[in-house]
């Protein structure tokens, strides 16, 4: 609908009241006079308002009305001023709305701003009567006032809270009694009706257990209730919440503490079912208002306002815990945010927004007619005709046809959403034996005892009724996934183990139920990736990351990963929260990369670089955070700063899911310098404490899990040396005491953290030491001897060992590092780049460098996949068909035999190079 009023001249008695107004405002005034008795009653006493509207515009009139509310004048009394201002705002908003001067957002914001000011003034006045400032009592607005979307004749949904320590008490009065009396006085100023009207209808029923609790609750009691007892509908209410009057700072702090209750980190698909139940009860309760026609409820009816709001808020509850951009209280803004985040389609959002705007506009016309809090189509024909005229329609039939068009897409979208929460499935009967024999005859004997065990009461994951119900709904899909696995018995056993490890699982199972494709992914992971299955059993919320729009997208580049994590931890309130966010993010990203590998959506080499990028991102966030935490108690070392040197596979920028972090901790500065804290300590002690705390932050598990195992044995003097050494000591050690194997390890050193100048200084020392001329024969003997020692301590494990077997990665790394120590131009921690440089300098023939580069890529890819599908470091002598399929796809081979042949060829290329270079 257009909601454009046809030109209308005011009657003589109205014309006498009006100054010269723009045509649209004159038409609006004439329509209000003719069709809205409430507005007509306001007009005769507001000549000044009309004059200001003509001279200065609607915005200026609103400012004047709000100033009247906020005035500290004694006369007229506050209650009279509030009622007068309410009439001014009601008339102004109606005229600006009817004239088309203000869009819906401006209309609702003006109504909300007045309500905010009036509530604050009422609380301040109630406290002032006791000689107290405006603190200690706060009004939290929920519903449409909470989102600044108040409708024309709405009540205001408030929760009143107080701090017992701040409430002014009279003699023999407890803080709770005083708070209730102050609250009642404030509510009376707003809600009492007099000859000149009222200020606002106040609804306090959204507070906890409103039938038995006082109208103002203590902060502690309220917080305990919401954190431990509240239901889904109360979470939904707090999606649209803010502090609007009284001690606003206290209220906002309370809402901050409540945020984890509202915005849960784990995707909560149980909320969909809870809201589904509420909405269906609403449809049943207002059954008479569901059909279009007289009595149709535009708010609660099928396809009406409430269903647009529920649709939006369900998506916000599900995704908003992980995406702060979705924590938008206003419905239209929230729809835009959901589209921007890729959670709903743009076309559907546009249709819902158009319907919502029209519904709210019609709702305002219904209410301004007689200032009634109504959402129902009038039953009297005369009233329907009046509302139609206020809508700019020639009769009600026009409006009703528009409502039919507008409600249909809303009802359809909402029905799809709540239906998705309970997808149909063929249940597994209580007596599962005959069903299994019919559906999965080859697996019946194996699965029957497992199903009976799962249905018993022995698994903590399935003890609640909610969890058992959800499990029964996903059980057919899980069994189908097991049946489709390349190794069904192994998948079934892993599912059993997974369920045994799982904590109480109602939310996790609801997530599976709402996203059937995840059932298949879970079955696949259980069949081929125990590393991921074990991680998922410990932390079921990891599966959330597979629901995002970028779940299967290639991992971002390492620099982008660091930027992503920095934004995520930027608002953490404490070091512990920052650490938890780093661990949660890293675990989720590692799981996502692993799932992508298993499903064949990312190349193993891309995954390896991304895994190293995750570690870089974690270090770049934790190093300054740990430094700042230590400085709080020990001060800082003036002019000094820490550095971290990544070594080994991590230094080369390629990690697997089983990799630890080989690190060396250095610092730039004088080891004898003193910290500037209250209890000064030496720089050597300060940076060693920093290294210990950083290792702890990286490795010690918390509720969010651990990050990495940290290995610092490559530091100067190994386990006998200090954990962190100065850059000068590091340089002396490498020049005077380091063994050849240590210099080989140093070829993959990569400096992380610190200022550019500090990093450059460390890199210069490393390059200078590695560029020292060496005797090729002596170096060759040392390298061959070191490799023999490793082979003795850690022999190869058969034909599938891509790392330690002859011709594996260790042999290739030794070849490259040996040649690098003879060729300073080839010094780089990236081994692929090192091969290119060795070819460019003539140290390697181009064809040999190309062959070794291919071998490096294949061996690394094989190792990355192997560490994901085989727990630990033991390499089996055979694989299940399912694992063979993962390896084949990941390596880009036509079949597993070809993959094994390629591995053999790569190892042969390496052995040939070893013979020609190191055994010559």
C-alpha positions, 0 to 999 in steps of 0.5 A: 500500500502507498498510504497516501492521503487524497487531498482534503480541505479542513472543515471551517471549525478546523480551518479556524484553528490552523495557521498556513500549513503545507498542503500535505500537513493540512490534508493530514490535519483534515483526515485526523479531524474527520476520522480520528476522534482522539486526535480531534480532541487534542487539536483545539488546545494546541494552536501553539503547536500548529504555529511552530509546526508551520514555522519550524517543522516537525523536528522542532516541535518534537524537541520542544515536547521533550524539553517540556518533559525534561524541564526542572520547573516546579510549575506546572507539576511534573505529572501535568507536564508529562501528560501535556507533552504526551498529547503534543507528541501524539498529535505531532507524530500522527500528523507527520505520519499521515502526511508522509513526512516521517518514515516508519523508523522516525515515527517509532523513534519519536514515540520511543524517545518521548517514552524514554524521557518520561520514564526517566523523569518519573523515576528521578521525581520519585527518588527526588521526593526522598531527597535522593539523586537519580541512581540506584533504580533503573527501568529496563525496556523490553519489546518495542520500546527496547528496540526503539520501535514503539507503536502509536498507542503501545504500553511500555514493557518494563523491568524495574531493578534496584541496588539495595546499597543505593536505594534511599530508605526512610526510618525502619524501612528495608531497601526492598520496601523502599524500592517498591514504594519508589517504583510504585510512585514512578509508575503512578506518575506515568500510568494514572489517568486524569482529565487531561489523559495519561502518559504511558500504559506500563506493563511490568509482567515480563519480570521474573515470576511476576505473579509473586515477585515485587515490582522492583527486584534486586540486581543480584536476585534478577541476575541469578534468575536469568543465569539459572532459571529463565526460559527461551521466551525470556531470552527472546525478550532480551534480544530487544532490551536496553536501559531507558530510565533512572540509573541507566549506567547500572542498567547497562552494566546489568545487561552486559552481565546478562549477555551470555544468557541471551547470546549463547556461543553455541548455536542453539537450535533448541530455541527454534522449537521453543519459539515454535511452541510459543507461536503455535500457542499464540495462533491457537489462543487468538484463533478468532483473529487468524482469518482475514476480516473483522477481528483479524489480529494484525500483530498476532494473526497468521503472517502478522507482525509477531511472526516477522519479529519471531522469524528475525529473532530466532535467526538472531538467537541461533547465530548472534552468539557468534556474530555480534553484528546480528545483535541488533534490536530493531527488526528492520535493521536486524533483517538487513544484518542477517542478509549481510551476514548471509544467514537469510536471503535478500529476497525473503528479507525484502518481502518481510520488511515490506510487509512489516512496514505496512503492518506497522503503518496500519497498526498506527492507524488502528491505534490513533483512531481512538488511542486504543491499544488494539491490533485488531481490525474493527468489527464495526463497518464505520470504524473500518471505513475510518481506518481505511480513510486514514490509510488513504484507501477508498474503503476497507476492502482495499486494505483487506486485499493488501493485507492478504498480499502482505501476510502470505509471504510472512506466513510462508517464510515463518512456516518454513522456518519452524518446520525446519526445526522438526524435519520429518524422519522415519522413526526407528521403532522401539523394537528395532530388530525387525526394522534393522533387518528390513532397512539395513540387513547387513548391519542389523546384528551389529547395530541392534545392541548399540541402539539398545545401549544408546536408548538405555540410561547409561550415557550422560549425553542422552539422559534428559528427555529433550536429548532423548527426543532429539536423538530419536529424531536424528537416529535414522539419519545417523544409521543411514550415514553409518550404512553409507560409510566405506567401513560401517562397523568402524563408523558404528563403533566410533559413534558409540565412543563419540556418544559416550564421551559427549556431555549432555547433548540436547543442543548438539542433537537439536543442531543436527536435527535442524541441519540434516547435512551435518548428520552425514558429515558426522558419520563420515568424520566418525568413520575416517577422522578420529582426531576430529571425532575426539575433538568434537566429542570434547567440544560439540560446539565445534560443529557450529563452524560448519554452518556458516556461509564460509564453512567450505570456503578456502581458509583465509591467508595467514595475514587475514587470519591474524586480523580476524582473531585480533578483531575477535579478542579486541573487546575481551574484558580480561586476559582470561576471556581473551585466552578463551576466545583465542582457544575457541577460535583456533579450535574451531578453525582447526576443526573446520580445516580438518573437515574440509580436508576430509571432505576434499574441499581444500588441498593439503598444502593449503591446509598446512599453511593455514594451520601455521597461520592459525598458530601465528595468529594465536601467538601475535595475540597472546604475546602482547597480552601475556606481556601486558599481564606480566607488566601489571605486577612486575613493571616493564623493562625499559627499552627491551622487548620479546621475540619468538622464533618459530622453528622446525615445521612451524618455522617453515610455515607448514603444520599438521593437525598433530604438530607441536610448536618448536619455539625459541624465546629471545629478547632485545635489551640488556640482561642486567637491566631492571624492571620499573615495577614496585619490586624490580627484577632483572631483564633475564628473570623478567623475560624468562617469566614471560616465556613460562607464561606464554608457554602456559597460555599456549599449552595448558588446557582450560574449559575451552581446551588447549592450543598447542604442545610447545617444545623449546628444546631447540633454544641455546644450551637446550634444557640446561639453558635459560628459557629466554635469552638475550639476542646478544647471548643468542648470537654468541651461542650460535657463533661459538657453541652451536653444533652443526645440527643446530645450524641446520635447524636454524635454516627454518627459523622464522621470527614472529612478534616484536617491532620491525627493528627487533625482528630485523636484528634477529634475522640479521644474526641468523643470516650472518651465522648461517652464511659462515663458509663451511667445509662441504666434506665436514658438513656432509659427514655431520649431516649423514651422521645425524641422519643415522642417529635419527634413523636409529632412534626413530626408524621408519614405519613401513611403506606409508611413512612419508616422514621417517622412512628412507626417502621421506621428508626428513631425508629431503629436509636434510638435503635442502638444509645441507645445501642451504648451509653451503649456499647463503643465497638459498637461505629461507625457512620456506623449503619450496622457495629454497629449492627454487633458489638452489636451482637459480644459483646452480647448486641444483640442476633445474630438473632435479630441483623440480623433481624434489619440489614435486616430492616435497609437495607430495610427501607433505600432503601425505603427512598432513592427511595421515596425521588427520586420519590416524591418531598419534604418530604410528603409521599403520600397514594398511587403511580402511577403504574409507581412509583410502578414499580420503587419501586418494581424493586429497592427493588428487589420485585416480585411485589408492594404488596410484596414490601409493605409487606416487608416494613410492616415486617421490621417495625414490626421487629423494633417495636418488638425490641423497645418493648423488648429494650426500653419499657422493 
